[in-house]
Amino acid sequence: MTNLILSVLMLAGAALFAGGIYVLRKGINKKQGWLMLVAAAVMFANVGIWTIPTPESNLPVSPQSAD
């Protein structure tokens, strides 16, 4: 499920990035174009944060051992 969410975020980020560039080049609404680029950057940063591997000792919940 996580892979699906990350894939959708990447596609949405790419669409926002392309749309932001398009809006800025057309000169329709520069504020909206910049906001679209910022939203795309936030999406890409979220995907980057979620995919960074963490050491096992830094997990928020330690795995239970089956005794």
DSSP file (Angstrom, degrees, kcal/mol; ACC not computed):
  #  RESIDUE AA STRUCTURE BP1 BP2  ACC     N-H-->O    O-->H-N    N-H-->O    O-->H-N    TCO  KAPPA ALPHA  PHI   PSI    X-CA   Y-CA   Z-CA
    1    1 A M     >        0   0    0      0, 0.0     4,-2.0     0, 0.0     5,-0.2   0.000 360.0 360.0 360.0 -36.5    0.0    0.0    0.0
    2    2 A T  H  >  +     0   0    0      1,-0.2     4,-2.6     2,-0.2     5,-0.2   0.897 360.0  54.2 -63.3 -39.3    2.9    2.3    0.8
    3    3 A N  H  > S+     0   0    0      1,-0.2     4,-2.2     2,-0.2    -1,-0.2   0.886 107.4  51.1 -62.8 -37.5    4.3    1.9   -2.7
    4    4 A L  H  > S+     0   0    0      2,-0.2     4,-2.4     1,-0.2    -1,-0.2   0.923 110.7  48.0 -64.1 -44.2    1.0    2.9   -4.2
    5    5 A I  H  X S+     0   0    0     -4,-2.0     4,-2.5     1,-0.2    -2,-0.2   0.917 112.3  48.7 -64.2 -43.5    0.8    6.0   -2.1
    6    6 A L  H  X S+     0   0    0     -4,-2.6     4,-2.2     1,-0.2    -1,-0.2   0.887 111.3  50.8 -64.3 -38.0    4.4    7.0   -3.0
    7    7 A S  H  X S+     0   0    0     -4,-2.2     4,-2.3    -5,-0.2    -2,-0.2   0.916 110.7  47.9 -65.2 -42.8    3.7    6.4   -6.7
    8    8 A V  H  X S+     0   0    0     -4,-2.4     4,-2.8     1,-0.2     5,-0.2   0.904 110.9  51.9 -65.1 -40.6    0.6    8.6   -6.6
    9    9 A L  H  X S+     0   0    0     -4,-2.5     4,-2.5     2,-0.2    -1,-0.2   0.906 110.1  48.8 -62.1 -41.0    2.5   11.3   -4.8
   10   10 A M  H  X S+     0   0    0     -4,-2.2     4,-2.4     2,-0.2    -2,-0.2   0.914 113.0  47.0 -65.7 -41.9    5.2   11.3   -7.4
   11   11 A L  H  X S+     0   0    0     -4,-2.3     4,-2.3     2,-0.2    -2,-0.2   0.915 114.0  47.3 -65.4 -42.0    2.7   11.5  -10.3
   12   12 A A  H  X S+     0   0    0     -4,-2.8     4,-2.6     2,-0.2    -2,-0.2   0.894 112.0  51.0 -65.8 -38.8    0.8   14.3   -8.6
   13   13 A G  H  X S+     0   0    0     -4,-2.5     4,-2.5    -5,-0.2    -2,-0.2   0.905 110.3  48.9 -64.0 -41.3    4.1   16.1   -7.9
   14   14 A A  H  X S+     0   0    0     -4,-2.4     4,-2.6     2,-0.2    -2,-0.2   0.902 112.2  48.8 -65.2 -40.1    5.1   15.8  -11.5
   15   15 A A  H  X S+     0   0    0     -4,-2.3     4,-2.7     2,-0.2    -2,-0.2   0.914 112.6  47.7 -65.8 -42.1    1.7   17.1  -12.7
   16   16 A L  H  X S+     0   0    0     -4,-2.6     4,-2.7     2,-0.2    -2,-0.2   0.905 112.3  50.0 -64.4 -40.3    1.9   20.0  -10.3
   17   17 A F  H  X S+     0   0    0     -4,-2.5     4,-2.3     2,-0.2    -2,-0.2   0.946 113.8  44.1 -62.8 -48.3    5.4   20.8  -11.5
   18   18 A A  H  X S+     0   0    0     -4,-2.6     4,-2.3     1,-0.2    -2,-0.2   0.909 115.4  48.8 -64.1 -41.5    4.5   20.7  -15.1
   19   19 A G  H  X S+     0   0    0     -4,-2.7     4,-2.7    -5,-0.2    -1,-0.2   0.883 110.1  51.8 -65.5 -38.1    1.3   22.7  -14.5
   20   20 A G  H  X S+     0   0    0     -4,-2.7     4,-2.3     2,-0.2    -2,-0.2   0.913 110.8  47.1 -64.2 -42.9    3.3   25.3  -12.5
   21   21 A I  H  X S+     0   0    0     -4,-2.3     4,-2.5     2,-0.2     5,-0.2   0.919 112.9  50.4 -63.3 -42.8    5.8   25.7  -15.3
   22   22 A Y  H  X S+     0   0    0     -4,-2.3     4,-2.2     1,-0.2    -2,-0.2   0.931 111.6  46.7 -61.1 -46.6    3.0   26.0  -17.8
   23   23 A V  H  X>S+     0   0    0     -4,-2.7     4,-1.5     1,-0.2     5,-1.1   0.895 113.4  49.2 -65.0 -39.8    1.1   28.6  -15.8
   24   24 A L  H  <5S+     0   0    0     -4,-2.3    -1,-0.2     2,-0.2    -2,-0.2   0.904 112.1  47.7 -66.6 -40.6    4.3   30.7  -15.2
   25   25 A R  H  <5S+     0   0    0     -4,-2.5    -2,-0.2     1,-0.2    -1,-0.2   0.868 112.5  48.6 -69.7 -35.0    5.3   30.6  -18.9
   26   26 A K  H  <5S-     0   0    0     -4,-2.2    -1,-0.2    -5,-0.2    -2,-0.2   0.785 100.8-137.9 -73.1 -26.0    1.8   31.6  -20.0
   27   27 A G  T  <5 +     0   0    0     -4,-1.5     3,-0.3    -5,-0.2    -3,-0.2   0.720  59.8 134.1  76.2  20.5    1.8   34.4  -17.5
   28   28 A I  S   <S-     0   0    0     -5,-1.1     2,-0.3     1,-0.2    -4,-0.1   0.988  83.5 -12.0 -66.8 -60.5   -1.8   33.7  -16.5
   29   29 A N     >  -     0   0    0     -6,-0.4     4,-2.0     1,-0.1    -1,-0.2  -0.798  61.9-171.9-147.2  96.1   -1.5   33.8  -12.8
   30   30 A K  H  > S+     0   0    0     -2,-0.3     4,-2.5    -3,-0.3     5,-0.2   0.848  85.7  56.7 -63.4 -35.7    2.1   33.9  -11.5
   31   31 A K  H  > S+     0   0    0      1,-0.2     4,-2.2     2,-0.2    -1,-0.2   0.925 108.6  46.8 -62.1 -44.3    1.1   33.4   -7.8
   32   32 A Q  H  > S+     0   0    0      2,-0.2     4,-2.1     1,-0.2    -1,-0.2   0.881 110.6  53.6 -65.1 -38.4   -0.8   30.2   -8.6
   33   33 A G  H  X S+     0   0    0     -4,-2.0     4,-1.9     2,-0.2    -2,-0.2   0.917 109.9  46.6 -62.5 -44.5    2.2   28.9  -10.7
   34   34 A W  H  X S+     0   0    0     -4,-2.5     4,-2.3     1,-0.2    -2,-0.2   0.891 111.0  52.2 -66.2 -38.7    4.6   29.5   -7.8
   35   35 A L  H  X S+     0   0    0     -4,-2.2     4,-2.4     1,-0.2    -1,-0.2   0.871 107.8  52.2 -64.8 -36.1    2.2   27.8   -5.3
   36   36 A M  H  X S+     0   0    0     -4,-2.1     4,-2.1     2,-0.2    -1,-0.2   0.898 109.6  49.2 -65.6 -39.7    2.0   24.8   -7.6
   37   37 A L  H  X S+     0   0    0     -4,-1.9     4,-2.1     2,-0.2    -2,-0.2   0.888 111.3  49.3 -66.6 -38.5    5.8   24.6   -7.8
   38   38 A V  H  X S+     0   0    0     -4,-2.3     4,-2.3     2,-0.2    -2,-0.2   0.913 110.3  50.6 -65.9 -42.3    6.0   24.8   -4.0
   39   39 A A  H  X S+     0   0    0     -4,-2.4     4,-2.1     1,-0.2    -2,-0.2   0.891 109.9  50.6 -63.1 -38.7    3.3   22.1   -3.6
   40   40 A A  H  X S+     0   0    0     -4,-2.1     4,-2.5     2,-0.2    -1,-0.2   0.910 109.5  50.6 -64.7 -41.5    5.3   19.9   -6.0
   41   41 A A  H  X S+     0   0    0     -4,-2.1     4,-2.3     1,-0.2    -2,-0.2   0.891 109.4  51.1 -63.5 -38.8    8.5   20.4   -4.0
   42   42 A V  H  X S+     0   0    0     -4,-2.3     4,-2.3     2,-0.2    -1,-0.2   0.911 110.2  49.4 -64.5 -42.1    6.7   19.5   -0.7
   43   43 A M  H  X S+     0   0    0     -4,-2.1     4,-2.1     2,-0.2    -2,-0.2   0.922 111.9  47.8 -63.3 -43.8    5.4   16.3   -2.3
   44   44 A F  H  X S+     0   0    0     -4,-2.5     4,-2.2     1,-0.2    -1,-0.2   0.883 111.4  51.2 -65.2 -37.4    8.8   15.3   -3.6
   45   45 A A  H  X S+     0   0    0     -4,-2.3     4,-2.5     2,-0.2    -1,-0.2   0.893 108.3  52.2 -66.3 -39.1   10.3   16.1   -0.1
   46   46 A N  H  X S+     0   0    0     -4,-2.3     4,-2.5     2,-0.2    -2,-0.2   0.918 109.8  48.2 -62.7 -43.3    7.7   13.9    1.5
   47   47 A V  H  X S+     0   0    0     -4,-2.1     4,-1.6     1,-0.2    -1,-0.2   0.911 111.7  50.9 -63.7 -41.0    8.5   11.0   -0.8
   48   48 A G  H  X S+     0   0    0     -4,-2.2     4,-0.6     1,-0.2    -2,-0.2   0.906 111.1  47.5 -62.1 -41.6   12.2   11.5   -0.1
   49   49 A I  H >< S+     0   0    0     -4,-2.5     3,-0.8     1,-0.2    -2,-0.2   0.911 111.4  50.6 -66.4 -42.2   11.7   11.5    3.7
   50   50 A W  H 3< S+     0   0    0     -4,-2.5    -1,-0.2     1,-0.2    -2,-0.2   0.779 110.7  49.4 -68.0 -26.3    9.5    8.4    3.6
   51   51 A T  H 3< S+     0   0    0     -4,-1.6    -1,-0.2    -5,-0.2    -2,-0.2   0.515  80.6 109.6 -95.0  -3.7   12.0    6.4    1.5
   52   52 A I  S << S-     0   0    0     -3,-0.8     2,-0.1    -4,-0.6    -3,-0.0  -0.581  72.8-124.3 -70.7 125.0   15.1    7.2    3.7
   53   53 A P        -     0   0    0      0, 0.0    -2,-0.1     0, 0.0    -1,-0.1  -0.430  23.9-154.5 -71.2 145.5   16.1    4.0    5.4
   54   54 A T        -     0   0    0     -2,-0.1     5,-0.1     2,-0.0     2,-0.0  -0.911  22.0-105.9-117.5 146.7   16.3    4.1    9.2
   55   55 A P    >   -     0   0    0      0, 0.0     3,-1.6     0, 0.0     4,-0.2  -0.362  31.7-115.4 -67.1 153.1   18.4    1.8   11.5
   56   56 A E  G >  S+     0   0    0      1,-0.3     3,-1.1     2,-0.2    -2,-0.0   0.809 114.2  59.0 -60.4 -31.0   16.4   -0.8   13.4
   57   57 A S  G 3  S+     0   0    0      1,-0.2    -1,-0.3     5,-0.1     5,-0.0   0.673 100.6  57.3 -74.4 -14.8   17.3    0.8   16.7
   58   58 A N  G <  S+     0   0    0     -3,-1.6    -1,-0.2     3,-0.0    -2,-0.2   0.313  75.0 124.6 -97.2   8.0   15.7    4.1   15.7
   59   59 A L    <   -     0   0    0     -3,-1.1     3,-0.1    -4,-0.2    -3,-0.0  -0.419  65.2-131.6 -67.9 142.4   12.2    2.7   15.0
   60   60 A P  S    S+     0   0    0      0, 0.0     2,-0.5     0, 0.0    -1,-0.1   0.829  97.0  36.0 -65.3 -30.1    9.5    4.4   17.0
   61   61 A V  S    S-     0   0    0      3,-0.0     3,-0.0     0, 0.0    -2,-0.0  -0.987  86.0-134.2-124.6 123.9    8.1    1.0   18.0
   62   62 A S        -     0   0    0     -2,-0.5    -5,-0.1     1,-0.1     2,-0.1  -0.549  30.7-106.7 -77.4 139.4   10.4   -1.9   18.8
   63   63 A P        -     0   0    0      0, 0.0     2,-0.3     0, 0.0    -1,-0.1  -0.363  32.7-118.6 -65.7 142.5    9.4   -5.2   17.3
   64   64 A Q        -     0   0    0     -2,-0.1     2,-0.4    -3,-0.0    -3,-0.0  -0.624  22.5-130.2 -82.2 136.7    8.0   -7.8   19.7
   65   65 A S        -     0   0    0     -2,-0.3     2,-1.1     1,-0.0    -1,-0.0  -0.710  16.5-126.4 -87.2 138.7    9.9  -11.0   20.0
   66   66 A A              0   0    0     -2,-0.4    -1,-0.0     1,-0.2    -2,-0.0  -0.729 360.0 360.0 -87.0 101.2    7.9  -14.2   19.7
   67   67 A D              0   0    0     -2,-1.1    -1,-0.2     0, 0.0    -2,-0.0   0.443 360.0 360.0 -89.9 360.0    8.8  -16.1   22.9
